[in-house]
Amino acid sequence: MFPFLGISNVDGSPSALDRMLASQLGNEAVNALMAGKHSVMVGIVDKKFQYTPFEQAIKHHDKINPAFLKLAEILAA
């Protein structure tokens, strides 16, 4: 299940919900790094944070944007 993100769906300004979700996910990503978790994506499932390994998160995609891959490598270091 994917959360509704108004900005990505309608190309409008981010809603308060978009901003809160981005803040929560960013905060949890920092917490994950500080806890030693690497190479994972942070998401919310059933109102709880969940970590998904990058390899699993992208396994259905044939092409990876090199800029995103470089960013993932930097964040995982």
DRENLUMMAR-287477 format. One record per residue (C-alpha): residue number from 1; residue in three letters; x, y, z. Coordinates in steps of 0.25 Angstrom, whole numbers. Each point is the difference from the previous one (the first is absolute). Layout:
+-----+---------+-------+-------+-------+
: num : residuo :     X :     Y :     Z :
+-----+---------+-------+-------+-------+
: NUM :     Ala :     X :     Y :     Z :
...
+-----+---------+-------+-------+-------+
END
This chain:
+-----+---------+-------+-------+-------+
: num : residuo :     X :     Y :     Z :
+-----+---------+-------+-------+-------+
:   1 :     Met :     0 :     0 :     0 :
:   2 :     Phe :     5 :    14 :    -4 :
:   3 :     Pro :    -3 :    12 :     8 :
:   4 :     Phe :    -6 :    12 :    -8 :
:   5 :     Leu :    10 :    10 :    -3 :
:   6 :     Gly :    -8 :    12 :    -6 :
:   7 :     Ile :    13 :     7 :    -6 :
:   8 :     Ser :     4 :   -12 :    -8 :
:   9 :     Asn :   -14 :    -3 :    -4 :
:  10 :     Val :    -5 :    13 :    -5 :
:  11 :     Asp :    13 :     8 :    -1 :
:  12 :     Gly :    -5 :    11 :    10 :
:  13 :     Ser :     6 :     5 :    12 :
:  14 :     Pro :     2 :    -9 :    11 :
:  15 :     Ser :   -11 :    -2 :    10 :
:  16 :     Ala :     2 :     0 :    15 :
:  17 :     Leu :    -1 :   -15 :     0 :
:  18 :     Asp :    11 :    -1 :   -11 :
:  19 :     Arg :     9 :     9 :     9 :
:  20 :     Met :    -3 :    -8 :    13 :
:  21 :     Leu :     2 :   -13 :    -8 :
:  22 :     Ala :    14 :     5 :    -6 :
:  23 :     Ser :     4 :     5 :    14 :
:  24 :     Gln :    -3 :   -13 :     7 :
:  25 :     Leu :     6 :    -9 :   -11 :
:  26 :     Gly :    13 :     9 :     0 :
:  27 :     Asn :     1 :    -1 :    15 :
:  28 :     Glu :    -2 :   -15 :     0 :
:  29 :     Ala :    11 :    -1 :   -11 :
:  30 :     Val :    10 :     8 :     9 :
:  31 :     Asn :    -4 :    -9 :    12 :
:  32 :     Ala :     2 :   -12 :    -8 :
:  33 :     Leu :    14 :     5 :    -4 :
:  34 :     Met :     4 :     3 :    14 :
:  35 :     Ala :    -5 :   -14 :     4 :
:  36 :     Gly :    10 :    -6 :   -10 :
:  37 :     Lys :   -11 :    -4 :   -11 :
:  38 :     His :     6 :     2 :   -14 :
:  39 :     Ser :    -5 :    -2 :   -14 :
:  40 :     Val :   -15 :     0 :     4 :
:  41 :     Met :   -12 :     8 :    -4 :
:  42 :     Val :    -9 :     5 :    11 :
:  43 :     Gly :   -15 :    -1 :    -2 :
:  44 :     Ile :   -13 :     0 :     8 :
:  45 :     Val :    -8 :   -13 :     0 :
:  46 :     Asp :   -12 :    -1 :     9 :
:  47 :     Lys :     4 :    13 :     7 :
:  48 :     Lys :    13 :    -6 :     4 :
:  49 :     Phe :    14 :     3 :    -6 :
:  50 :     Gln :     6 :   -11 :    -8 :
:  51 :     Tyr :    13 :    -2 :    -6 :
:  52 :     Thr :     2 :    -6 :   -14 :
:  53 :     Pro :    13 :    -4 :    -6 :
:  54 :     Phe :     4 :     8 :   -12 :
:  55 :     Glu :     1 :   -12 :    -8 :
:  56 :     Gln :   -14 :    -5 :     3 :
:  57 :     Ala :    -6 :    14 :    -2 :
:  58 :     Ile :     6 :     1 :   -14 :
:  59 :     Lys :    -1 :   -14 :    -5 :
:  60 :     His :   -11 :     2 :    -9 :
:  61 :     His :     6 :    12 :    -7 :
:  62 :     Asp :     9 :    -3 :   -12 :
:  63 :     Lys :     7 :    14 :     0 :
:  64 :     Ile :     6 :     8 :    11 :
:  65 :     Asn :     2 :    14 :     0 :
:  66 :     Pro :    15 :     1 :     2 :
:  67 :     Ala :    -1 :    13 :     8 :
:  68 :     Phe :   -10 :    -7 :    10 :
:  69 :     Leu :    10 :   -12 :     1 :
:  70 :     Lys :    12 :     9 :     3 :
:  71 :     Leu :    -9 :     7 :    11 :
:  72 :     Ala :    -3 :   -14 :     6 :
:  73 :     Glu :    14 :    -3 :     0 :
:  74 :     Ile :     4 :    13 :     7 :
:  75 :     Leu :   -11 :    -2 :    10 :
:  76 :     Ala :     4 :   -15 :     3 :
:  77 :     Ala :    14 :     4 :     3 :
+-----+---------+-------+-------+-------+
END
